Amino acid sequence: MRIWKFGDNVDTDQIIPAEYLTTGDAKKLAAHAFAKVRPEIPKEVKEGDVIVAGENFGCI
């Protein structure tokens, strides 16, 4: 298990950048998760990993 740590105020555009919201396919979306702020995540994340973040995670 790996823990991916983020700070406060991680908005939805950081989680999935808007240009990748052209599909509802979870696997395709996951391939671009955090692409602009932590580009290594889609390649390195494994099942069972955990995201830990501060306040306002997923804020608009």
C-alpha positions as CSV (number, residue, x, y, z in Angstrom):
1,M,0.0,0.0,0.0
2,R,1.2,3.5,-0.8
3,I,-0.1,6.8,0.6
4,W,-0.5,9.7,-1.8
5,K,-0.4,12.9,0.2
6,F,-1.9,16.3,-0.9
7,G,-2.4,19.6,0.9
8,D,-5.5,21.7,1.2
9,N,-7.7,23.0,-1.6
10,V,-7.3,20.3,-4.2
11,D,-10.1,21.2,-6.6
12,T,-11.8,19.0,-9.1
13,D,-9.7,20.3,-12.0
14,Q,-6.6,19.0,-10.3
15,I,-8.2,15.6,-9.7
16,I,-9.4,15.2,-13.3
17,P,-8.4,18.0,-15.7
18,A,-11.5,19.3,-17.6
19,E,-10.1,18.3,-21.1
20,Y,-10.3,14.6,-20.1
21,L,-14.0,14.8,-19.0
22,T,-15.2,13.7,-22.4
23,T,-16.0,10.2,-21.2
24,G,-17.8,8.5,-18.3
25,D,-15.5,5.5,-18.5
26,A,-13.8,5.2,-15.1
27,K,-10.7,3.5,-16.5
28,K,-10.2,6.2,-19.0
29,L,-10.7,8.9,-16.4
30,A,-8.3,7.2,-14.0
31,A,-5.6,7.2,-16.6
32,H,-5.6,11.1,-16.3
33,A,-6.1,11.5,-12.6
34,F,-3.9,14.2,-11.2
35,A,-2.2,14.5,-14.6
36,K,-1.2,18.1,-14.2
37,V,-0.2,18.1,-10.5
38,R,1.2,14.6,-10.0
39,P,1.6,13.0,-13.4
40,E,3.2,9.9,-11.9
41,I,0.0,8.8,-10.2
42,P,-1.8,7.2,-13.1
43,K,1.2,5.1,-13.9
44,E,2.2,4.2,-10.3
45,V,-1.0,3.9,-8.3
46,K,-2.0,0.4,-7.3
47,E,-5.2,-1.1,-5.9
48,G,-5.3,-0.5,-2.1
49,D,-3.4,2.8,-2.3
50,V,-4.8,5.7,-0.3
51,I,-5.1,9.4,-0.9
52,V,-4.7,11.7,2.1
53,A,-5.5,15.4,1.7
54,G,-6.2,18.4,3.8
55,E,-9.3,20.6,3.8
56,N,-11.4,21.2,0.8
57,F,-10.4,18.1,-1.2
58,G,-12.6,18.0,-4.3
59,C,-13.7,21.6,-3.9
60,I,-14.9,23.5,-6.9
